[in-house]
Amino acid sequence: MEEKNIPKVYDPKAVEDRLYKWWIEQDLFKANSEADKEPYAIVIPPPNVTGVLHMGHALDFTLQDVLIRRKRMQGYDALWLPGTDHAGIATQAKVEGMLREEGTSRYDLGREKFLEKVWEWKGKYADTIRNQWSKMGFSLDYSRERFTMDEGLSKAVRLVFVKLYEKGLIYRGKRIINWDPAARTALSDIEVEYKDVQGALYHMRYPLKDGSGSIVVATTRPETMLGDTAVAVHPSDERYQHMIGKMLDHPITGREIPIVADDYVDMEFGTGCVKITPAHDPNDFELGQRHDLEQIIVMDEGGKMNDNAGPYAGLDRFDARKKLVADLQETGVLFKIEEHMHSVGHSERSGAVVEPFLSTQWFVKMQPLADEAINLQQTDDKVRFVPDRFERTYLHWIENIRDWCISRQLWWGHRIPAWYCEHCGETIVAMEAPTACSKCSHDSLRQDEDVLDTWFSSGLWPFSTMGWPEQTEDLKRYYPGNVLVTGYDIIFFWVARMIFTALEFTDTKPFQDVLIHGLIRDSEGRKMSKSLGNGVDPLDVIEKYGADALRFMLMTNASPGNDLRFFWEKVESARNFANKIWNASRFVEMNLGDDFHYQGLAGATKLGTADKWILHRLNEAVQQVNTRLENYDFGGAGSAIYEFLWNEYCDWYIELAKMPLNGEDEEAKTTTKNVLIYALDQSLRLLHPFMPYLTEEIWQHLPVHAEGESIMKATYPSFAEELNDTQAEQEMNLLIDLIRSVRNTRAEMNVPPSRPITLLIKAKDAEIEAVLNRGESYIRRFCNPDELTIGTNIAAPDKAVSNVVTGAELFMPLAGLIDLDAEISRLQKEEKKLDGEVERIEKKLNNQGFVAKAPADVIETEKAKLADYEEKREKVRARIAELRG
């Protein structure tokens, strides 16, 4: 790239698109399968092609990019494989919504035309997602990009279905499933979100057929009573022993239903009698199977009552509930309604209340697959969860797993590879469409209309993306992956499915580690959502502050497993950090001179204490960053870089470096230039995975690489024992503490830095005295004394401010420096003002009315103010006492 002087101001908009295009042109993101390099692979959690990426994606993908960029710089053959998910139900819902706005529907178009519309949608939003990836600076290997409905991945899906079917692990059966009446499709258990809803408990009398009385049942869903085929009691419940086997008259349908005994019934709950509706409740279904009860479906797939509902046929289920309740109250069957808070399942996709529904669906028999995954976690080769507490979450779910309903009544997705012979009824499961029935040879075959659950295909993602079932070079080299990065909200949806399918079909775990991160919440801790209007678009942040500021804010606030709050102020702080580095880099470049030839540390032949100190601190920062990143502590790693660059390199070393740079000692000057560049170069490499654009742009201006080389190809820093210098660190820490102390005293006494002072430094011992003497030039430069005395036997002068640092006492005589009487008068006024503030808050906190009514956080705020004012007052009083002597 063309090099020129670093511009005065860093403008992300002028840098980011240009650099990303250059990276792509140079093929810098591409894994190259070099045999001499150790592979390192991450497959991206594929975002759904339902829309644009949100802040959660920005966090998830930035974590991965930091890992990949670092490994690439460490010499690994690093693959970050991108891709997108067809997201069956979610994408179909989006396209159907678009069609509704156009005044049409998928049924008007037909399956083939509708799927053309969805593919158009997919193309548009896959491009949008790709653009967002580039805006955020993600170093993805686009040559290997995948989509869950690519032909290769679709083949893998069909093969897995066929193999599981042949092993008896996939079956078709009639069972109670979660039904979404809005999307008109089955859902798996984990696609149901449970919310506490204020409902009611309806108490009803069912009369005994023989006229000897009635039995009382309670339900939260009275509309399902139209499908009742029994009432159950516990076999040991003495209250109902004499009724077991008797018949009841259904109060609406008039149908005769039996009273049955079953251990499922809880004698202690309600009346101890439970109405049984086998077609609309999973527990009732199981009980009905045990007692051979009829299964009566009273609703259609859209949530409306069907012909079995008699006079309520055609009504929406909730409208039917209202009318039924009114009718039952009128006849006296319904005699009590209690308010009842209960957990109600809602479709994760459409938001509709889920209906337990008897339906013929395809299922995966989970227990054998789950057992393998559980057994893996008992070995040393188990999948490592970070933080490890999520392993317990994962195991608890998989140990209590139920069979997985995998069929969906949709058009968009992988169509189930099953065909039905309309001549003999045979079911044929095959990789490709058969031409004739394998049983009767008839050619009247019909493919199953349903598609597979989205998670069926994404569960194969770690290996299907590598070319499985073909034994490709990528599969051999990059599978299993090193780490999966994902949120804790899809451990069950996705992580578990990937593990058990990988074990079944590849005989190995799909990845070494699972790094779990939290959700991004707003500044008040609320989940970002459209309904609250509190979402933040990553591209809006990038437009305002640049991609690096967003990335660094996310990383320095990320803690594995924990949620993260978004604050614009933190993004602004990250932007300020970028500007600080930019300005420091400009300083370095401007002070090199046209004839300077960079030699690295080989050219640093006259290292001073400050030089040795900054190299030591750089080395420690390198060690901290590497250790923390190995443990996925992104926040700790980012903070270590920030601390070094801002507080030590920029605020101290650059200021210290100005002395030799402006001096006459050419050897010291050359040494300082080499150290300045070396430390900056290493820092930029260290920071690159976090802030790729800023670091690349600055690095291109440094004389540390061959023309056209990228920082992405530079070696990532590692700990160097030879740079360790604890003595230099101790000496500089003493000098820095001393300089800070004098600066703070000047500020407190209103003595400007330009005004010379008398400074006496009493060293604890001869060794400290020697350190202070070696650092005398720094003390004179930054403390500006016109008189400086360093020794071990210095007496404290009268009317002097004193301060203590580790190993030394400082004295600043004030006579002649300030007008003592005027300063005392000013401080007394300050003391009086603080007295008033303390008194005001004490009165407020002693007011019982205020304390009783004010929120706890307000009271705590007032207490904090009081403590702050009291501390300030004590400092003012101490200063007055010092001045009076």
HELIX and SHEET records of a PDB file:
HELIX    1   1 PRO A   12  GLU A   25  1                                  14    
HELIX    2   2 MET A   55  MET A   73  1                                  19    
HELIX    3   3 GLY A   88  GLU A  101  1                                  14    
HELIX    4   4 ARG A  106  LEU A  109  1                                   4    
HELIX    5   5 ARG A  111  LYS A  135  1                                  25    
HELIX    6   6 TYR A  142  ARG A  144  5                                   3    
HELIX    7   7 GLU A  151  GLU A  166  1                                  16    
HELIX    8   8 ASP A  189  GLU A  191  5                                   3    
HELIX    9   9 PRO A  222  GLY A  227  5                                   6    
HELIX   10  10 GLU A  238  MET A  243  5                                   6    
HELIX   11  11 PRO A  282  ARG A  290  1                                   9    
HELIX   12  12 ASP A  307  TYR A  312  5                                   6    
HELIX   13  13 ARG A  317  THR A  331  1                                  15    
HELIX   14  14 GLN A  367  LEU A  376  1                                  10    
HELIX   15  15 ARG A  389  GLU A  399  1                                  11    
HELIX   16  16 THR A  454  SER A  458  1                                   5    
HELIX   17  17 TRP A  461  SER A  464  1                                   4    
HELIX   18  18 GLU A  473  TYR A  478  1                                   6    
HELIX   19  19 TYR A  488  ILE A  490  5                                   3    
HELIX   20  20 ILE A  491  VAL A  495  3                                   5    
HELIX   21  21 ALA A  496  THR A  506  1                                  11    
HELIX   22  22 PRO A  538  TYR A  545  1                                   8    
HELIX   23  23 ALA A  547  THR A  556  1                                  10    
HELIX   24  24 TRP A  568  MET A  590  1                                  23    
HELIX   25  25 GLY A  600  GLY A  603  5                                   4    
HELIX   26  26 THR A  609  GLU A  630  1                                  22    
HELIX   27  27 PHE A  634  TYR A  642  1                                   9    
HELIX   28  28 GLU A  643  TYR A  653  3                                  11    
HELIX   29  29 ILE A  654  LEU A  661  1                                   8    
HELIX   30  30 GLU A  666  LEU A  687  1                                  22    
HELIX   31  31 PRO A  692  TRP A  699  1                                   8    
HELIX   32  32 ILE A  711  LYS A  713  5                                   3    
HELIX   33  33 GLU A  721  LEU A  723  5                                   3    
HELIX   34  34 THR A  726  GLU A  748  1                                  23    
HELIX   35  35 ALA A  766  ARG A  774  1                                   9    
HELIX   36  36 GLU A  776  CYS A  783  1                                   8    
HELIX   37  37 LEU A  820  ASN A  846  1                                  27    
HELIX   38  38 GLN A  848  LYS A  853  1                                   6    
HELIX   39  39 ALA A  856  ARG A  884  1                                  29    
SHEET    1   A 2 PRO A  39  VAL A  43  0                                        
SHEET    2   A 2 ASP A  77  LEU A  81  1                                        
SHEET    1   B 2 GLY A  83  THR A  84  0                                        
SHEET    2   B 2 ARG A 146  PHE A 147  1                                        
SHEET    1   C 4 THR A 185  LEU A 187  0                                        
SHEET    2   C 4 ILE A 170  ASP A 180 -1                                        
SHEET    3   C 4 GLU A 355  VAL A 364 -1                                        
SHEET    4   C 4 TRP A 404  CYS A 405 -1                                        
SHEET    1   D 3 SER A 214  THR A 219  0                                        
SHEET    2   D 3 VAL A 192  PRO A 207 -1                                        
SHEET    3   D 3 LEU A 334  SER A 347 -1                                        
SHEET    1   E 4 MET A 247  ASP A 249  0                                        
SHEET    2   E 4 GLU A 256  ALA A 261 -1                                        
SHEET    3   E 4 ALA A 230  VAL A 233  1                                        
SHEET    4   E 4 CYS A 273  ILE A 276 -1                                        
SHEET    1   F 3 ARG A 384  VAL A 386  0                                        
SHEET    2   F 3 PHE A 511  HIS A 517  1                                        
SHEET    3   F 3 GLY A 481  GLY A 487  1                                        
SHEET    1   G 2 SER A 407  ARG A 408  0                                        
SHEET    2   G 2 VAL A 451  LEU A 452 -1                                        
SHEET    1   H 3 THR A 427  VAL A 429  0                                        
SHEET    2   H 3 ALA A 418  CYS A 421 -1                                        
SHEET    3   H 3 LEU A 445  GLN A 447 -1                                        
SHEET    1   I 2 ILE A 520  ARG A 521  0                                        
SHEET    2   I 2 LEU A 564  ARG A 565  1                                        
SHEET    1   J 4 PRO A 785  GLY A 791  0                                        
SHEET    2   J 4 ILE A 757  ALA A 763  1                                        
SHEET    3   J 4 ALA A 808  PRO A 813 -1                                        
SHEET    4   J 4 ALA A 800  VAL A 805 -1                                        
END                                                                             
